[in-house]
């Protein structure tokens, strides 16, 4: 039997038009033509004209505003490697009409086909969207207890607390006083979309320059390689490489932090010369929390490397 057919299809589209409209009547004043002559040959009565300095990427960004609703329609068919990034993108879109499915994914308890990492991403996106209807779900994750212990994993509780603080800033001081969470943990948070940012795909987390490099192993079907990581965030990082890694491929990442091991599934991306970038697409909650603690320690040792927000400028 042959290999199964792999195909692509158009699952959704977006559109955007510049504000300025040029009619045939206006063209009559500029060139030797008439509205009737143009319309009879082309059917065109008016056209939209890009403003001075408005580029193709600006137009594409305008069309991307509705991407939240489009992505919601695709969530059930997306590959597990792409799903967490799509949930991030829904949050960055600012489209609160997409909040319903996110709240379903964020709810505590077992859900068929939902990984803890997907639940975590949904919590972060609800905070980015400032979805007030998600308050009860977020408070349940943050505050619920079993006997004398917190019911939810600490990493989920941190994400829920951060989302609540974004939705209602007055909740921030209460979180610190009653939740048992630390200020440093809450400071390492998901970034919001930067206003008027020229980049369609914006940075999700603040990248931190570590006080020292950490050794990591990248493994896949083509073998293992070692890298030294010098920049890191909750979403990925960059490191120097020993050999030619397959950019764009899926791999497992293991970071050695003393006796601790941080494990994640990553996609490899192009970076600077002799460096590789990696984007985390899945991780268990223990590894995600260990990564958070590593970043907290890095900020405490070199605080000037952490800004806590993003101005929308591309950083490499």
C-alpha positions in Angstrom: 0.0 0.0 0.0 1.1 3.5 -0.7 1.6 6.3 1.8 -1.6 8.1 3.0 -2.4 11.2 1.0 -1.3 14.4 2.7 -3.1 17.5 1.5 -3.6 21.1 2.3 -6.8 23.2 2.1 -7.9 26.7 2.7 -9.7 26.7 6.1 -10.3 30.4 6.5 -9.6 33.8 4.9 -9.4 37.4 6.1 -9.7 40.7 4.3 -8.9 44.3 4.9 -9.3 47.5 2.8 -7.5 50.8 3.1 -9.7 53.7 4.1 -9.0 55.9 1.1 -11.5 55.4 -1.8 -10.7 56.6 -5.4 -13.9 56.8 -7.6 -14.1 56.9 -11.4 -15.4 60.4 -11.1 -12.2 61.4 -9.4 -10.2 59.7 -12.0 -11.9 61.8 -14.7 -10.3 64.8 -13.2 -6.8 63.2 -13.3 -6.7 61.5 -16.7 -8.6 61.6 -20.0 -11.3 59.0 -19.2 -14.9 58.7 -18.1 -16.8 56.7 -15.5 -18.8 55.1 -18.2 -15.7 54.0 -20.2 -14.1 52.4 -17.2 -17.2 50.7 -15.9 -18.2 49.3 -19.3 -14.8 47.6 -19.7 -14.0 46.6 -16.2 -17.1 46.9 -14.1 -15.1 49.0 -11.6 -16.7 52.1 -10.1 -14.2 52.7 -7.2 -11.1 51.3 -5.7 -9.3 51.4 -2.3 -5.9 53.1 -2.3 -3.2 52.5 0.3 -2.2 55.6 2.2 1.3 57.0 1.9 3.7 54.8 3.9 1.1 52.0 4.2 2.8 48.8 3.3 1.6 45.3 2.3 2.4 44.0 5.8 0.2 46.8 7.3 -2.7 45.6 5.1 -2.0 42.0 6.1 -2.1 42.9 9.8 -5.4 44.7 9.3 -6.8 41.4 7.9 -5.4 39.5 10.9 -7.7 41.2 13.4 -10.4 38.6 12.8 -8.0 35.6 13.1 -9.3 34.7 16.6 -12.7 33.6 15.3 -11.1 31.8 12.4 -8.7 29.9 14.7 -11.6 28.8 17.0 -13.2 27.1 14.0 -10.0 25.2 13.4 -9.1 24.1 16.9 -10.6 20.6 16.6 -8.5 19.7 13.5 -5.2 21.3 14.4 -2.2 19.1 15.1 -1.2 18.9 18.8 2.0 20.7 18.0 0.2 23.7 16.5 -2.8 23.8 18.9 -1.0 25.6 21.9 0.4 28.3 19.5 -3.1 28.8 18.0 -4.5 29.3 21.5 -1.8 31.9 22.1 -2.8 33.6 18.9 -6.5 33.8 19.9 -5.4 35.7 23.0 -3.1 38.0 21.1 -5.9 38.7 18.6 -8.0 40.6 21.1 -11.1 39.0 19.7 -13.3 38.3 22.8 -15.9 36.6 20.7 -13.5 33.6 20.8 -13.6 33.4 24.6 -16.2 30.7 24.9 -14.0 27.8 23.7 -11.1 29.1 25.7 -13.2 29.0 28.9 -14.2 25.4 28.1 -10.5 24.4 27.8 -9.5 26.3 30.9 -11.9 24.7 33.3 -10.5 22.5 36.1 -11.0 18.8 36.0 -10.3 16.2 33.3 -11.3 16.9 29.8 -11.1 14.4 26.9 -8.3 15.2 24.5 -7.1 18.3 26.5 -3.5 18.3 27.8 -2.5 20.3 30.9 -0.4 22.5 28.6 -3.4 23.4 26.5 -5.3 24.3 29.7 -2.5 26.5 30.7 -2.4 28.3 27.4 -6.2 28.8 27.6 -5.8 30.5 31.0 -3.1 32.8 29.7 -5.2 33.8 26.7 -8.3 34.6 28.8 -6.1 37.0 30.7 -4.8 38.6 27.5 -8.4 39.0 26.3 -9.5 40.5 29.7 -12.5 38.2 29.7 -14.4 39.1 32.8 -16.8 36.1 32.3 -13.9 33.8 33.0 -13.5 35.1 36.6 -15.3 32.2 38.3 -13.2 29.6 36.4 -10.0 31.4 37.2 -10.9 31.8 40.9 -11.8 28.1 41.2 -8.4 27.1 39.8 -6.6 29.6 42.1 -8.5 29.1 45.3 -9.9 25.5 45.4 -8.4 23.2 48.0 -8.5 19.5 48.8 -8.2 19.0 52.6 -5.4 21.4 53.6 -3.6 21.4 50.2 -4.3 23.5 47.0 -6.3 21.4 44.5 -4.5 22.6 41.3 -0.9 22.4 40.2 1.0 25.5 41.2 1.8 26.4 37.6 -2.0 26.5 36.7 -2.6 28.6 39.8 0.0 31.1 38.8 -1.5 31.4 35.3 -5.0 31.8 36.8 -3.7 34.5 39.2 -2.0 36.4 36.4 -5.1 36.3 34.3 -7.3 37.5 37.2 -4.9 40.4 37.8 -5.2 41.5 34.2 -9.0 41.3 34.2 -9.3 43.2 37.4 -6.0 44.8 38.7 -7.6 45.3 42.1 -7.4 41.6 42.6 -3.6 41.7 42.5 -2.9 42.5 46.2 -5.5 40.0 47.3 -3.7 37.3 45.3 -0.4 37.9 47.0 -1.9 37.9 50.5 -4.1 34.8 50.2 -2.8 32.5 47.5 0.6 31.6 48.8 2.2 32.6 45.5 5.3 34.7 45.2 5.8 38.1 43.6 8.7 36.8 41.5 6.5 33.9 40.1 3.7 36.3 39.1 6.2 38.7 37.5 7.1 36.1 34.8 3.9 36.5 32.8 2.4 36.1 29.4 2.8 39.3 27.4 -0.1 41.2 25.9 -0.3 42.3 22.3 1.7 45.5 21.8 -0.5 48.4 20.5 0.2 49.4 16.9 2.8 46.7 16.6 4.0 46.2 13.0 4.5 42.5 13.5 1.6 40.1 12.9 3.2 37.4 15.1 4.2 39.2 18.3 6.3 38.0 21.1 4.4 36.0 23.7 6.8 36.1 26.6 9.6 38.3 27.7 13.0 36.8 26.8 15.5 36.9 29.6 19.3 36.9 29.2 20.5 34.3 31.8 23.3 35.1 34.2 25.1 31.9 33.0 24.6 29.4 30.2 22.8 26.2 30.7 23.6 22.9 28.9 20.7 21.3 27.1 20.2 18.2 24.9 18.1 18.2 21.8 17.0 14.9 20.5 14.9 13.6 17.6 14.7 10.8 15.1 18.0 12.0 13.6 20.0 11.7 16.9 21.1 14.0 19.7 22.8 17.4 19.8 24.0 19.6 22.6 23.4 23.4 22.9 24.3 26.0 25.4 21.3 28.2 26.3 21.9 31.9 27.1 18.4 33.4 26.5 15.2 31.9 27.7 11.5 32.6 28.2 8.4 30.6 29.1 7.9 30.2 25.3 11.3 29.1 24.2 14.9 30.4 23.8 18.1 30.6 21.9 21.4 28.8 22.3 24.7 28.1 20.6 24.9 24.8 18.7 27.6 22.3 18.0 26.4 20.9 14.7 23.8 21.5 12.0 20.3 21.0 13.5 17.3 20.6 11.2 15.6 23.9 11.3 11.8 23.6 11.4 11.9 20.1 12.8 10.2 18.7 15.9 12.5 17.7 18.8 12.7 17.0 22.5 14.6 19.4 24.8 16.1 18.6 28.1 17.7 21.3 30.1 20.1 20.4 33.0 19.6 22.7 36.0 21.6 21.0 38.8 19.7 17.9 39.7 16.6 19.2 38.1 15.6 18.4 34.5 13.3 20.6 32.4 11.8 18.6 29.6 9.7 20.0 26.7 8.7 19.3 23.1 10.0 22.0 20.8 10.1 23.2 17.2 13.5 24.4 16.1 13.8 27.8 14.5 16.5 29.8 12.6 18.4 32.2 14.8 21.8 34.0 14.5 24.9 32.4 13.0 25.9 29.3 15.0 22.8 29.6 17.1 19.4 27.9 17.1 16.1 29.1 18.4 13.5 26.8 19.8 9.8 27.2 20.6 8.1 25.2 23.3 5.0 23.5 22.0 4.4 21.1 24.9 5.6 20.5 28.4 4.3 18.8 31.6 3.3 21.2 34.3 6.3 20.2 36.6 8.7 21.2 33.8 6.9 24.4 33.1 7.1 25.4 36.7 10.8 24.5 36.9 11.3 26.7 33.9 9.5 29.6 35.6 11.7 29.1 38.7 14.8 29.2 36.6 13.6 32.5 35.0 12.8 34.0 38.4 16.3 33.1 39.7 17.8 34.7 36.5 15.9 37.9 37.0 16.9 38.1 40.6 20.5 37.8 39.7 20.5 40.1 36.7 17.4 42.3 37.1 18.2 44.7 34.3 17.6 42.0 31.7 13.9 41.9 32.6 11.4 44.5 31.5 8.1 42.7 32.3 6.4 44.1 29.2 7.1 44.5 25.5 7.1 47.6 23.3 6.4 45.8 20.0 9.9 46.2 18.6 11.4 43.1 17.0 14.2 41.6 19.0 16.7 39.1 17.7 
